[in-house]
Amino acid sequence: MGEAKLELSVSEEDVLRANLYRLLATTLRAGPSRHDLDMFADMHGDDTPIGEAVAAITRVAAKSSPEEVSREYHDLFIGVGRGELVPYGSYYLTGFLHEKPLARLRNDMARLGIERRDDVAEPEDHIAALCEMMSGLIMGDFGEALDLDEQKKFFQAHIASWAKHFFTDLEGARSSVFYACIGQLGAAFMDVEDQAFLMV
């Protein structure tokens, strides 16, 4: 009963936002599975910047194999020694891992009741983890769904200052094909979120 009530309290628009964050998290945590690629190939875009990015993902997913995309993921984020991109807030903001942005995030996670997943070894300021957190905060996965003002505080404190830059880098990365489309989607979505939060 409580779960159904919680779902009713989240608007349709917020469910769509949470789903976009979840899509980004899924693809940025690991290379997508065959099931994921088939699901992406069935999506439909429109003539908005987000819709155009979705359409691009659909086209590329339909022609990609999980093996190709996993290799791309490896080259971008793992590599030999290091991948082409380093997807952590601390690195983008300071040039180093495990810096003050990560400490501030951990403080906010504790305050909001967000626990680090046992199966994840990376620091919590990984872009995939932050997208998962935003999705969960919107949907109430960590307790009650946060109102827009609280969502805005988290977004501005931990995502707004660097994520658009990361997604733009991902779109233009040498190894990016499928992930260029993910970068396009992420950059467009960050713009929409940024503009929407300005009105809160």
C-alpha positions, 0 to 999 in steps of 0.5 A: 500500500505504502509503495503505491501511495509513493508512486502516486506522489511522483508526477509523470514528468518526474518519473520521466526524469528519473528514468533518464537518470537511470538510463544514463546510470545503466550505460555509464556503470558498465557496457549495456547488455543485449537486452539493454541494446534491444530496449534502446533500439525500440525507443522513440525520439522527437525534435527536442535536443533530448529527443534527437539524442534518443533517436541517435541512441536508437539508431546506433543501438540497433547496429551495435553488439554488446561486445563492440559497446563493451570494448568501447566502454573499456577504452573510454573508462578503463583502458590500459592504466587509464581510460580516455575519460575519468568519470569522477566529480573530484577529478573533473573539479580538482584534477585528482580523485578522492578530493573535497567534492567526494567528502562533501558528497559523502556528507550529503549521502549520510544526511539523505540516508543514501548508502554506498552499494556493497557491489560497487568499488568506485568512489561515490562521485562516479557519474553513474552513481550520481545519476542513480542517486538523482533518480532515487531522490526523485522517486523516493528510493531512499525514503520520501521523494525529495521536493524540487528544492531539495533535488536542486540543492543536490544537483547544484552541489554535486552534478551541475558544476561538472557533469555537462563538461563530462558529457560533452567530453564523452560525446567528442571522445576518440573512442566514442560511437555508442557513447557519443550518443550517451554524451549527447543525451547527457549534455542535453539533459543537463541543460534541461535540468539546469534551466528547470532548476533555475525556475525553482 
